Amino acid sequence: MHKDVKIKPFWYSDTFVFPKLITIVTTLNADGKVNAAPYSHIMQYDVMHKTPRIYLGFRNTSHTFQNIRDTGEFVINCPSASHLKDMMETARFHAEGVNELEHTSFTQIPSKRVKPPSIAECKQVLECTVDEVVELDATQGHVIGNIVSLMVEEDLVDMGREDRLRALDLPIGLGDERRADYFYCHSDNIEMYTLEDIEDSSQEVHALVTGMDWDEGAMQALRRVPAGVRRTVIRHTEAAAKEKGASEITAELYGEISRDAGMDDVVLDRFQRGG
Ligand SMILES: Cc1cc2nc3c(=O)[nH]c(=O)nc-3n(C[C@H](O)[C@H](O)[C@H](O)COP(=O)(O)O)c2cc1C
């Protein structure tokens, strides 16, 4: 039976467990000195390719948040579980201007499109500029970042997901006690489930399409889109078609709008699971 638990400060960690991605954010202060610290309140924000963006949440007194606000740039590095000790070292409270990376075995390397450095040992790295900084209250700062480079260790780029998960060996953050004892698990126990489409999907597609006519070719293409994203695809396609002054979605127009949205053949192949 559930119990209605009193909501106290730090409820998101002390009372409710949110497993999270572990990253080390590298920044420069206004004098150009490197800062590094772990951050986990991070989430994809715009998943399409034109304005790929990411969200991060901070205590607004942290050096990282202040550096991002002052310089407009930051790098998100994903360490593997074998570097948990180094990652924890970067969490210690050092004075402003101290480069935490110098207290670790990490190697600092130049980033491609921003000034803060990247960490060579981290196999996934996002180089970011600031899109928006929001300070909702006295204690918290929220940053929406533009992803200007998405860097992945070369060997991983074409690897299947299961091998890639093992190669990345990303630690998963499980929260902390007393803001001092941090818990992690390793992603070495992987399970996979296939999401099957519901049988009557063609009916569902017809029921969903409202507002405009879709020709048979466009409908066929739409049936290949997984049910979970069909509504979004329909809404986006119809809005783009209206902007182009079209009154009907033809297969050709659907293809053109998909490609404009970055849905090239490689991306679309991910959807090709039969009719
Ligand atoms: C795994 C881990 C994740 C963390 N995630 C966050 C976070 O998302 N937001 C935050 O404000 N602090 C977070 N912290 C705490 C900061 O890393 C810590 O306060 C650090 O000293 C801040 O350093 P800075 O002032 O150099 O930015 C996290 C700490 C750890 C160990």
The ligand as an ORCA input file, in Angstrom:
! r2SCAN-3c Opt
* xyz 0 1
  C      27.064     12.290     -9.542
  C      26.827     13.716     -9.166
  C      25.846     14.433     -9.846
  C      25.592     15.771     -9.525
  N      24.627     16.430    -10.213
  C      24.363     17.714     -9.906
  C      23.371     18.440    -10.633
  O      22.763     17.935    -11.582
  N      23.123     19.729    -10.275
  C      23.824     20.341     -9.260
  O      23.583     21.516     -8.977
  N      24.793     19.672     -8.574
  C      25.078     18.399     -8.877
  N      26.059     17.728     -8.195
  C      26.856     18.458     -7.196
  C      28.005     19.246     -7.836
  O      28.773     18.449     -8.719
  C      28.938     19.751     -6.721
  O      28.212     20.674     -5.926
  C      30.200     20.393     -7.259
  O      31.069     20.718     -6.173
  C      29.919     21.691     -8.003
  O      31.141     22.140     -8.528
  P      31.312     23.543     -9.229
  O      30.983     24.600     -8.191
  O      32.755     23.550     -9.644
  O      30.363     23.602    -10.386
  C      26.341     16.394     -8.492
  C      27.328     15.676     -7.822
  C      27.569     14.341     -8.148
  C      28.640     13.585     -7.429
*
